[in-house]
Each structure stands twice: as structure tokens, then as C-alpha cells.
Amino acid sequence: NRPNPFNPRTEFHFEIMTPSHAELVIHDARGARVVTLVDADLPAGEHNVTWAGRDARGAAMPSGVYFARLRTAAGTRTIKVTLAR
């Protein structure tokens, strides 16, 4: 993601080699789901998704470390994301 740390938003760039169901979820440091950014069948290719540092209800999240988990048929990748308000 870029930028990282971020305020007020960050963008995730990822590429899927074959069409696949993709799920991109943000979790807090305790592992609780904050928001699901993607839960859809995506075509092969590059994709961009923006997170504005808000939870599923639209409330602003506090500064801290979060984890973005991308799951596709090819596997799962998790990265650390820092929100600095």
C-alpha cells in the first residue's frame, strides 16, 4: 500500500494472474475485522482499492497499526498498515 504510514487514505495495488474471488479485509491489532474493502469475483489483472481509515460503519479509526489481508485462489498475503492521524 502507498503511502504507509498514511493519513487520511492509502491505496492498495495488487495483481491477480487468473480470474478469482478476492477478499481484502482490514483487521485491527487484536485481529478483529474493521472493514471489508473487496469481496468479489475479479478479473485477471491489476486492481487498486482505497481505504480512508474508516470502519464498516464509516467511523474514523484511531491511529495505530492495522493488517490488510488479501485472499485469492492463489493464496493469502497479509501486510502491516500504519494509520497516523
DSSP file (Angstrom, degrees, kcal/mol; ACC not computed):
  #  RESIDUE AA STRUCTURE BP1 BP2  ACC     N-H-->O    O-->H-N    N-H-->O    O-->H-N    TCO  KAPPA ALPHA  PHI   PSI    X-CA   Y-CA   Z-CA
    1    1 A N              0   0    0      0, 0.0    11,-0.2     0, 0.0     3,-0.1   0.000 360.0 360.0 360.0 153.9    0.0    0.0    0.0
    2    2 A R  B     +A   11   0A   0      9,-2.1     9,-2.4     1,-0.2     2,-0.1  -0.994 360.0  24.3-142.8 137.8    1.0    3.6   -0.5
    3    3 A P  S    S-     0   0    0      0, 0.0    -1,-0.2     0, 0.0     8,-0.1   0.693  79.3-159.0 -77.9 166.5    1.6    5.7    1.4
    4    4 A N  S    S+     0   0    0      1,-0.2     2,-0.2    -2,-0.1    79,-0.1  -0.839  83.5  35.7-152.9 112.3    2.4    3.9    4.5
    5    5 A P  S    S-     0   0    0      0, 0.0     2,-0.3     0, 0.0    78,-0.2   0.481 100.5-172.6 -66.0 163.1    2.1    5.3    7.1
    6    6 A F  B     -c   83   0B   0     76,-2.4    78,-2.5    -2,-0.2     4,-0.1  -0.924  22.5-156.6-135.6 158.1   -0.9    7.1    5.8
    7    7 A N  S    S-     0   0    0      2,-0.5    45,-0.1    -2,-0.3    46,-0.1  -0.629  81.8  -7.3-172.8 117.1   -3.4    9.9    6.7
    8    8 A P  S    S-     0   0    0      0, 0.0     2,-0.3     0, 0.0    -2,-0.1  -1.000 128.4  -1.1 -97.6  -8.9   -6.1   10.2    5.6
    9    9 A R        -     0   0    0     44,-0.1    -2,-0.5    43,-0.1     2,-0.3  -0.958  48.6-161.2-143.5 160.4   -6.1    7.4    3.0
   10   10 A T  E     - B   0  51A   0     41,-2.3    41,-2.7    -2,-0.3     2,-0.5  -0.954  15.3-136.9-135.9 156.1   -4.0    4.7    1.5
   11   11 A E  E     -AB   2  50A   0     -9,-2.4    -9,-2.1    -2,-0.3     2,-0.5  -0.956   8.2-149.6-120.6 133.1   -4.2    2.8   -1.8
   12   12 A F  E     - B   0  49A   0     37,-3.6    37,-2.2    -2,-0.5     2,-0.5  -0.860  11.0-166.2 -99.6 130.3   -3.7   -0.9   -2.2
   13   13 A H  E     + B   0  48A   0     -2,-0.5     2,-0.3    35,-0.2    35,-0.2  -0.971  18.3 158.5-115.9 128.5   -2.3   -2.2   -5.5
   14   14 A F  E     - B   0  47A   0     33,-2.3    33,-3.0    -2,-0.5     2,-0.4  -0.991  28.0-142.1-148.5 157.0   -2.4   -5.9   -6.4
   15   15 A E  E     - B   0  46A   0     -2,-0.3     2,-0.5    31,-0.2    31,-0.2  -0.969   5.4-158.9-123.2 135.3   -2.4   -8.1   -9.4
   16   16 A I  E     - B   0  45A   0     29,-2.7    29,-3.2    -2,-0.4     4,-0.0  -0.959   5.2-158.3-112.0 126.1   -4.3  -11.3   -9.9
   17   17 A M  S    S+     0   0    0     -2,-0.5    27,-0.1    27,-0.2    -1,-0.1   0.816  78.1  20.0 -76.6 -31.2   -2.9  -13.6  -12.5
   18   18 A T  S    S-     0   0    0     25,-0.1    55,-0.1    27,-0.1    56,-0.1  -0.952 102.4 -79.9-132.9 154.3   -6.2  -15.5  -13.2
   19   19 A P        +     0   0    0      0, 0.0     2,-0.3     0, 0.0    -2,-0.1  -0.271  67.3 156.8 -52.6 137.7   -9.8  -14.6  -12.6
   20   20 A S  E     -D   42   0B   0     22,-2.1    22,-3.2    20,-0.1     2,-0.4  -0.994  50.2 -97.6-160.6 155.5  -10.5  -15.3   -8.9
   21   21 A H  E     -D   41   0B   0     -2,-0.3     2,-0.4    20,-0.3    52,-0.4  -0.703  47.6-164.2 -75.1 133.3  -12.7  -14.5   -6.0
   22   22 A A  E     -D   40   0B   0     18,-3.2    18,-2.0    -2,-0.4     2,-0.4  -0.953  16.6-171.1-125.4 143.2  -10.8  -11.9   -3.9
   23   23 A E  E     -DE  39  71B   0     48,-2.1    48,-2.7    -2,-0.4     2,-0.5  -0.980   1.1-175.3-133.3 120.9  -11.3  -10.7   -0.4
   24   24 A L  E     +DE  38  70B   0     14,-2.0    13,-2.7    -2,-0.4    14,-1.6  -0.968  15.8 175.4-117.1 114.4   -9.4   -7.7    1.0
   25   25 A V  E     -DE  36  69B   0     44,-2.3    44,-3.0    -2,-0.5     2,-0.5  -0.939  24.5-142.8-125.2 140.0  -10.1   -7.2    4.7
   26   26 A I  E     -DE  35  68B   0      9,-2.9     8,-3.3    -2,-0.4     9,-1.3  -0.891  22.0-172.8-100.4 130.9   -8.6   -4.7    7.2
   27   27 A H  E     -DE  33  67B   0     40,-2.9    40,-2.6    -2,-0.5     6,-0.2  -0.894  19.2-125.2-119.0 151.2   -8.1   -6.0   10.8
   28   28 A D    >   -     0   0    0      4,-2.5     3,-1.9    -2,-0.3    38,-0.2  -0.286  43.6 -87.3 -83.7-179.7   -7.1   -4.2   13.9
   29   29 A A  T 3  S+     0   0    0     36,-0.5    37,-0.1     1,-0.3    -1,-0.1   0.726 129.3  55.0 -63.9 -22.3   -4.1   -5.2   16.1
   30   30 A R  T 3  S-     0   0    0      2,-0.1    -1,-0.3     0, 0.0    -3,-0.0   0.557 120.8-107.7 -85.3  -8.3   -6.3   -7.6   18.1
   31   31 A G  S <  S+     0   0    0     -3,-1.9     2,-0.2     1,-0.3    -2,-0.1   0.418  70.7 143.9  97.2  -0.8   -7.4   -9.4   14.8
   32   32 A A        -     0   0    0      1,-0.1    -4,-2.5    -5,-0.1    -1,-0.3  -0.502  58.1-107.2 -73.9 141.0  -10.9   -8.0   14.8
   33   33 A R  E     +D   27   0B   0     -6,-0.2    -6,-0.3    -2,-0.2     3,-0.1  -0.515  36.8 177.6 -69.1 127.5  -12.3   -7.2   11.4
   34   34 A V  E     -     0   0B   0     -8,-3.3    22,-1.8     1,-0.4     2,-0.3   0.853  63.3 -21.7 -94.8 -50.6  -12.5   -3.5   10.8
   35   35 A V  E     -D   26   0B   0     -9,-1.3    -9,-2.9    20,-0.2     2,-0.6  -0.979  51.0-129.2-161.1 147.1  -13.9   -3.3    7.2
   36   36 A T  E     +D   25   0B   0     -2,-0.3   -11,-0.2   -11,-0.2     3,-0.1  -0.919  22.5 179.2-100.3 119.1  -14.1   -5.5    4.1
   37   37 A L  E    S+     0   0B   0    -13,-2.7     2,-0.4    -2,-0.6   -12,-0.2   0.809  70.4  18.8 -89.2 -33.5  -12.8   -3.5    1.1
   38   38 A V  E     +D   24   0B   0    -14,-1.6   -14,-2.0    11,-0.1    -1,-0.3  -0.998  51.6 155.5-140.0 134.6  -13.2   -6.2   -1.5
   39   39 A D  E     +D   23   0B   0     -2,-0.4     2,-0.3   -16,-0.2   -16,-0.2  -0.548  48.9 101.1-152.2  79.6  -15.4   -9.4   -1.5
   40   40 A A  E    S-D   22   0B   0    -18,-2.0   -18,-3.2   -20,-0.1     2,-0.5  -0.976  77.0 -91.2-158.1 161.7  -15.9  -10.1   -5.2
   41   41 A D  E     -D   21   0B   0     -2,-0.3   -20,-0.3   -20,-0.3    -2,-0.1  -0.754  49.8-166.8 -79.6 125.0  -15.0  -12.1   -8.2
   42   42 A L  E     -D   20   0B   0    -22,-3.2   -22,-2.1    -2,-0.5     2,-0.1  -0.875  17.4-120.4-117.6 148.0  -12.3  -10.1  -10.0
   43   43 A P        -     0   0    0      0, 0.0   -27,-0.2     0, 0.0   -25,-0.1  -0.380  45.3 -84.1 -75.7 162.8  -10.9  -10.5  -13.5
   44   44 A A  S    S+     0   0    0    -27,-0.1     2,-0.3    -2,-0.1   -27,-0.2  -0.353  89.5  60.4 -61.3 148.0   -7.2  -11.2  -14.0
   45   45 A G  E    S-B   16   0A   0    -29,-3.2   -29,-2.7   -27,-0.1     2,-0.3  -0.797  89.9 -31.3 130.0-170.8   -5.1   -8.0  -14.0
   46   46 A E  E     -B   15   0A   0     -2,-0.3     2,-0.3   -31,-0.2   -31,-0.2  -0.612  52.1-171.4 -88.6 144.7   -4.1   -5.1  -11.8
   47   47 A H  E     -B   14   0A   0    -33,-3.0   -33,-2.3    -2,-0.3     2,-0.4  -0.977  10.1-159.0-136.7 148.0   -6.5   -3.7   -9.2
   48   48 A N  E     +B   13   0A   0     -2,-0.3     2,-0.4   -35,-0.2   -35,-0.2  -0.995  10.3 179.6-129.3 134.2   -6.5   -0.6   -6.9
   49   49 A V  E     -B   12   0A   0    -37,-2.2   -37,-3.6    -2,-0.4     2,-0.4  -1.000  14.5-147.4-136.1 135.3   -8.5   -0.2   -3.8
   50   50 A T  E     -B   11   0A   0     -2,-0.4     2,-0.5   -39,-0.2   -39,-0.2  -0.841   5.7-164.2-105.1 138.7   -8.5    2.8   -1.4
   51   51 A W  E     -B   10   0A   0    -41,-2.7   -41,-2.3    -2,-0.4    -2,-0.0  -0.992   5.3-164.8-119.0 126.4   -9.0    2.7    2.3
   52   52 A A        -     0   0    0     -2,-0.5     3,-0.1   -43,-0.2   -43,-0.1   0.119  52.7 -99.5 -95.9  19.1   -9.9    6.0    4.0
   53   53 A G  S    S+     0   0    0      1,-0.2     8,-3.0   -43,-0.1     2,-0.3   0.826  83.5 126.9  70.8  31.1   -9.1    4.8    7.5
   54   54 A R  B     -G   60   0C   0      6,-0.2    -1,-0.2     1,-0.1     6,-0.2  -0.873  55.2-123.2-122.0 154.4  -12.8    4.2    8.4
   55   55 A D    >   -     0   0    0      4,-2.5     3,-1.6    -2,-0.3   -20,-0.2  -0.165  46.0 -82.8 -83.9-175.2  -14.6    1.1    9.8
   56   56 A A  T 3  S+     0   0    0    -22,-1.8   -21,-0.1     1,-0.3    -1,-0.1   0.730 131.0  51.0 -63.5 -23.6  -17.6   -0.6    8.2
   57   57 A R  T 3  S-     0   0    0      2,-0.1    -1,-0.3   -22,-0.0   -22,-0.1   0.500 121.3-105.7 -90.9  -5.5  -20.0    1.9    9.7
   58   58 A G  S <  S+     0   0    0     -3,-1.6     2,-0.2     1,-0.3    -2,-0.1   0.457  71.6 143.8  96.2   1.5  -18.0    4.9    8.4
   59   59 A A        -     0   0    0      1,-0.1    -4,-2.5    -5,-0.1    -1,-0.3  -0.550  57.2-107.8 -77.6 139.5  -16.4    5.9   11.7
   60   60 A A  B     -G   54   0C   0     -2,-0.2    -6,-0.2    -6,-0.2    -7,-0.1  -0.445  32.7-133.4 -66.0 133.5  -12.9    7.2   11.6
   61   61 A M        -     0   0    0     -8,-3.0     3,-0.1    -2,-0.2    -1,-0.1  -0.589  22.4-110.7 -86.2 150.7  -10.4    4.7   13.1
   62   62 A P        -     0   0    0      0, 0.0    21,-0.2     0, 0.0    -1,-0.1  -0.303  44.5 -78.9 -75.2 164.4   -7.8    5.8   15.6
   63   63 A S  S    S+     0   0    0     19,-0.1     2,-0.3    -2,-0.0    21,-0.2  -0.274  82.1  93.2 -55.8 147.1   -4.1    6.0   14.8
   64   64 A G  E    S- F   0  83B   0     19,-2.3    19,-2.8    -3,-0.1     2,-0.4  -0.927  74.3 -52.5 154.8-176.6   -2.4    2.6   15.1
   65   65 A V  E     + F   0  82B   0     -2,-0.3   -36,-0.5    17,-0.2     2,-0.3  -0.785  48.6 177.4 -95.6 133.6   -1.2   -0.5   13.3
   66   66 A Y  E     - F   0  81B   0     15,-3.5    15,-3.2    -2,-0.4     2,-0.4  -0.833  21.9-130.7-127.5 165.7   -3.7   -2.4   11.2
   67   67 A F  E     -EF  27  80B   0    -40,-2.6   -40,-2.9    -2,-0.3     2,-0.6  -0.984   9.2-155.9-124.8 128.8   -3.4   -5.5    9.0
   68   68 A A  E     -EF  26  79B   0     11,-2.5    11,-2.3    -2,-0.4     2,-0.5  -0.911  12.7-166.1-103.0 122.3   -4.6   -5.8    5.4
   69   69 A R  E     -EF  25  78B   0    -44,-3.0   -44,-2.3    -2,-0.6     2,-0.5  -0.945   5.0-167.9-115.5 120.7   -5.3   -9.4    4.3
   70   70 A L  E     -EF  24  77B   0      7,-3.0     7,-2.5    -2,-0.5     2,-0.5  -0.931   8.1-174.5-106.1 122.8   -5.8  -10.2    0.7
   71   71 A R  E     +EF  23  76B   0    -48,-2.7   -48,-2.1    -2,-0.5     2,-0.2  -0.978  13.7 152.7-121.4 126.3   -7.1  -13.7    0.0
   72   72 A T  E >   - F   0  75B   0      3,-2.9     3,-1.2    -2,-0.5   -50,-0.1  -0.786  62.0 -88.5-134.5-179.8   -7.5  -15.2   -3.5
   73   73 A A  T 3  S+     0   0    0    -52,-0.4     3,-0.1     1,-0.2   -51,-0.1   0.783 126.2  59.0 -62.6 -25.5   -7.5  -18.6   -5.0
   74   74 A A  T 3  S-     0   0    0      1,-0.3     2,-0.3   -56,-0.1    -1,-0.2   0.649 121.6 -84.4 -78.9 -15.6   -3.7  -18.3   -5.4
   75   75 A G  E <   - F   0  72B   0     -3,-1.2    -3,-2.9     2,-0.0     2,-0.4  -0.933  46.5 -66.2 144.7-168.3   -3.2  -17.7   -1.6
   76   76 A T  E     - F   0  71B   0     -2,-0.3     2,-0.4    -5,-0.2    -5,-0.2  -0.959  32.3-174.2-126.5 139.6   -3.2  -15.2    1.2
   77   77 A R  E     - F   0  70B   0     -7,-2.5    -7,-3.0    -2,-0.4     2,-0.4  -1.000   3.9-167.9-134.4 134.5   -1.0  -12.2    1.9
   78   78 A T  E     - F   0  69B   0     -2,-0.4     2,-0.3    -9,-0.2    -9,-0.2  -0.976   6.6-177.4-123.1 133.7   -1.1  -10.0    4.9
   79   79 A I  E     - F   0  68B   0    -11,-2.3   -11,-2.5    -2,-0.4     2,-0.4  -0.923  27.9-114.7-127.4 155.9    0.7   -6.7    5.3
   80   80 A K  E     - F   0  67B   0     -2,-0.3     2,-0.4   -13,-0.2   -13,-0.2  -0.745  30.0-169.6 -89.6 134.3    1.1   -4.2    8.2
   81   81 A V  E     - F   0  66B   0    -15,-3.2   -15,-3.5    -2,-0.4     2,-0.5  -0.986   8.0-151.7-127.2 132.6   -0.5   -0.8    7.6
   82   82 A T  E     - F   0  65B   0     -2,-0.4   -76,-2.4   -17,-0.2     2,-0.6  -0.925   2.4-161.2-113.6 121.9    0.0    2.2    9.9
   83   83 A L  E     -cF   6  64B   0    -19,-2.8   -19,-2.3    -2,-0.5     2,-0.6  -0.884   8.5-173.1 -97.2 121.0   -2.6    5.0   10.3
   84   84 A A              0   0    0    -78,-2.5    -2,-0.0    -2,-0.6   -21,-0.0  -0.877 360.0 360.0-119.3  97.5   -1.1    8.2   11.7
   85   85 A R              0   0    0     -2,-0.6    -1,-0.1   -77,-0.0   -78,-0.1   0.462 360.0 360.0 -81.4 360.0   -3.8   10.7   12.5
